[in-house]
Amino acid sequence: MQKRGMTDQAFYNILRRLGAQIKTRSFSPHDMRRTFIGDLLDAGADLSLP
């Protein structure tokens, strides 16, 4: 049995359903990306490439 990763569309659908559950106006994968990077920077992570 070959394992397959989640598709972009499946991830987007999950986020859309979660956004509807919390009754937010708009929610996208980019919002999650931006929040994640902001949290990394707040924690003092070094984002520079080697």
C-alpha positions as CSV (number, residue, x, y, z in Angstrom):
1,M,0.0,0.0,0.0
2,Q,1.4,3.3,-1.0
3,K,1.0,6.3,1.3
4,R,-0.2,9.5,-0.3
5,G,0.1,13.0,1.1
6,M,-2.8,15.4,1.5
7,T,-3.7,17.4,-1.5
8,D,-3.8,21.2,-1.5
9,Q,-7.5,21.1,-2.0
10,A,-8.1,18.8,0.9
11,F,-6.2,21.1,3.2
12,Y,-8.1,24.1,2.0
13,N,-11.4,22.3,2.5
14,I,-10.5,21.4,6.1
15,L,-9.5,25.1,6.8
16,R,-12.7,26.3,5.2
17,R,-14.8,24.0,7.4
18,L,-12.9,25.1,10.5
19,G,-13.4,28.7,9.6
20,A,-17.1,28.1,9.2
21,Q,-17.2,26.4,12.7
22,I,-15.7,29.4,14.4
23,K,-17.8,31.8,12.2
24,T,-14.9,33.8,10.7
25,R,-15.5,35.9,7.7
26,S,-12.5,34.6,5.7
27,F,-9.8,32.2,6.4
28,S,-7.1,30.8,4.0
29,P,-4.0,28.7,4.1
30,H,-2.0,31.9,3.8
31,D,-3.4,33.2,7.1
32,M,-2.1,30.0,8.8
33,R,1.3,30.5,7.1
34,R,1.5,34.1,8.2
35,T,0.4,33.2,11.8
36,F,3.0,30.4,12.0
37,I,5.8,32.6,10.8
38,G,4.8,35.3,13.2
39,D,4.8,32.8,16.1
40,L,8.3,31.6,15.1
41,L,9.6,35.2,15.0
42,D,8.0,35.9,18.4
43,A,9.8,32.9,19.8
44,G,13.1,34.2,18.5
45,A,13.6,31.8,15.6
46,D,16.3,32.6,13.1
47,L,14.7,32.5,9.6
48,S,17.8,33.2,7.6
49,L,19.0,30.6,5.2
50,P,22.4,28.9,5.8
